[in-house]
Amino acid sequence: MTSSMNYSEKIPNNVDLHQDKRLQRALEEWLPNYLEWWTSMGPESFQRDDVYLRTAVSVDRDGWAHFDYVKMPDYRWGIFLTPRDTRRTIHFGDNIGQPVWEQVPGEHRNTLRRLIVTQGDTEPASVEQQRLLGQVCPSLYDLRNLFQVNVEEGRHLWAMVYLLHSYFGRDGREEAEALLARRSGNPDSPRILGAFNAPIDDWLSFFCFTTFTDRDGKYQLRALAESGFDPLARTAQFMLTEEAHHMFVGQTGVQRILKRTAELMKTGDVRAQGGMPIDIIQRYVNLWYSLSLDLFGSEDSSNAAMFFGASLKGRDHEEDMAEHTALDLFYDMKKYDAKGKLSVDKVPLRRAMNEVLRDAYVDDCEKVVRSWNKALEAEGCDERIRLPVREFHRAQGVYAEICFTPDGRFLTAAEWNDRRDSFLPSEADRSYIKSLMYAVTKPGEFAHWISPPSRGIENQPGDFNYVKFNPGSIHHRE
């Protein structure tokens, strides 16, 4: 990259990048490292192929979803914020009524940087987790969706790096470099949050991840979109327009698997026919849902209280709340002792903001599961998928040291160890699911364990060639 380049062409943006020489120099130094990271840790074996991808080139209706074939290293990772509302004021916490901050308040500098870095760290992490999945894609449709998710996670990383470079000086530049240095699952330099260090080496895991873990991302972004720091709020608002597709990929992916499983159940044993049994699907749901619940943080949290009081991170749809200071209000929080005895404590509402956000997330996930069960019902299948209780398999917060069954019965640690494989994927489950993974790369064809989608991307026909393989590409093919 050179300073004479056309920034609006190479990096689509609405932040006047062509006029900001300091930011240009920062990105000139960062971009080569990003591309090196993408080449080494992005989707393996498909970098030379032409993929039918959506690219955001502006924030208006016609510009944020432009479709065309592109090689992933040439993807135009842009920087977009929703348009500024000059009348916007802070609408929650201790600063209600004040103008939103266009610059970082000095007293909140470290806290805001930590929020941005934590969000930013999730974006490259998921790309790293999924880097080998393309080699066992169930169809070109699904391969294209995987790559769409990957490049947009890369763009979301750019969004966070823009904030770090623009508003946090040398500290921000160092944090931006660190975002490329950590590695998902690396014991020496892991990603910040636990769920982003878990392996995703099969497509059932990927669909559960994009259903549940990306949905956590939706609610974190919604909370940040309320922020009194306006550049962060506007960045999060635009990221939400892309996050919807990631959840669509997951929700419809699991639904297509369930539909196929229900079809196979009509003709015999699902496993014998190379399908995914519902009990295994349920255990994967239990795993990824519980891992994603942990991402919200502790139920009773002084940090959450500080974020809200300082007007840095709000609630989902804060404008719909009856009261916006959360003072002199309480949340009834369930807690258990080491023997599983339940008590209910009244926790100051500000300290319970993580749980308030988790409540909205749980409601959303329950709607997803209802849609899956309607698909099973439509196939005449009596089996149902169920979400485990939120106490199940938790490593963070008030439930971290206590064991429960998915339906909420208390277990001793010994009982948990004896029954764990009936609740969560066992090694045998993982081995079986991985045995089903093979690449299907002919347009219009799908792996035996998943149904075709109801319609193609941008209403393309069923045999549309979403990925055009170029000579010299190295990947698995039928």
HUGI-V366102 format. One record per run of one state. SS is the DSSP state (H for helix, E for strand, L for the rest). FROM is the first residue (numbers start at 1). TO is the last residue. Records with the same first field share a line. If there is no record, write none. Layout:
SS = FROM-TO ; FROM-TO
This chain:
L = 1-6 ; 11-12 ; 14-16 ; 20-20 ; 42-49 ; 56-65 ; 75-78 ; 80-88 ; 90-92 ; 96-98 ; 100-100 ; 102-105 ; 130-132 ; 137-139 ; 168-168 ; 182-193 ; 198-202 ; 225-228 ; 266-270 ; 274-277 ; 295-301 ; 310-317 ; 321-329 ; 337-341 ; 379-396 ; 400-402 ; 405-409 ; 412-412 ; 424-426 ; 436-456 ; 460-466 ; 469-478
H = 7-10 ; 17-19 ; 21-41 ; 72-74 ; 93-95 ; 106-129 ; 133-136 ; 140-167 ; 169-181 ; 194-197 ; 203-224 ; 230-265 ; 271-273 ; 278-294 ; 302-309 ; 318-320 ; 349-378 ; 397-399 ; 413-423 ; 427-435 ; 457-459
E = 13-13 ; 50-55 ; 66-71 ; 79-79 ; 89-89 ; 99-99 ; 101-101 ; 229-229 ; 330-336 ; 342-348 ; 403-404 ; 410-411 ; 467-468
